[in-house]
Amino acid sequence: MAEEVLCEVDGAVARVTVNRPERRNALRWDTVRELRQVLGRAGADAGVRVVVLAGAGDRAFCAGADLAGMAAAGDVAEAHADRGELGGLFLDLWELGKPTVARVQGAALAGGFALALACDLVVAADDAFFGVPEIDVGLWPYVATVPLIRSMPPKVALELMMTGRRVGAAEAERIGFVNRVVPAADLDGAVAELTATLAAKPPGPMRTGRDSFYATWGMGAREALAVLHPLLTMAGLTEEAREGTAAFAEKRPPSWRDPR
């Protein structure tokens, strides 16, 4: 059996690919568990500064859960534990400590849509389409609710969940859950350009700043400021802040420390 999750590291960028093109990269529970393990290794690799999440082939980023595989699951308790893996995968992405970019072509549906939205940024080909069609098979995208309402106005997310309709790439960009739409032939180039930009940033503030973004998401203003104020003071004491401000004063590019 071919590996269902591939990981290729090129310089500072790790590309993690769901490798089930014959099933439009639909997720089995074992696939989700393997994704979590691969992402964990990428997160622990000091040389990796950015992670790209992709789907094999050109038909789909990820068509969601493999319903046939779900039907073959064991007892209710086992199936319940399996379903918790998807939420765990979203948490893994948010807690990775490094920028994540979803490279989306073709279908991003149900759990696959949520998986793309759990990444920090989404770059989509102009043939990409998104949706949560669970309602049409008598289900509801319960776990996917969290990435959806964090990525678009809540009532838009509710409408998509209630109707199951598909959203094309252009509308997705207008709604705001896709950061950039490009022709399919330019998708890899656009992702490479974005990841190069992210990888060139100082890794320390990227990590702590990104962590603070997710940590304070949903907090009230007073509670969030109580967390963020001390971080601002601490940031000014770091080696990277000293180098950045010195480079600015000396009108030269900063030289960031390589964490490897």
Secondary structure, DSSP 4 states (H G I P E B T S, - for coil): ---SEEEEEETTEEEEEE--GGGTTPBPHHHHHHHHHHHHHHHH-TT--EEEEEESSSSEEE--B-HHHHHT--SHHHHHHHHHHHHHHHHHHHTSSS-EEEEE-SEEETHHHHHHHTSSEEEEETT-EEE-GGGGGT---TTTHHHHHTTS-HHHHHHHHHH---EEHHHHHHHTS-SEEE-GGGHHHHHHHHHHHHHTS-HHHHHHHHHHHHHHTT--HHHHHHHHHHHHHHHTTSHHHHHHHHHHHTTS---PPP--
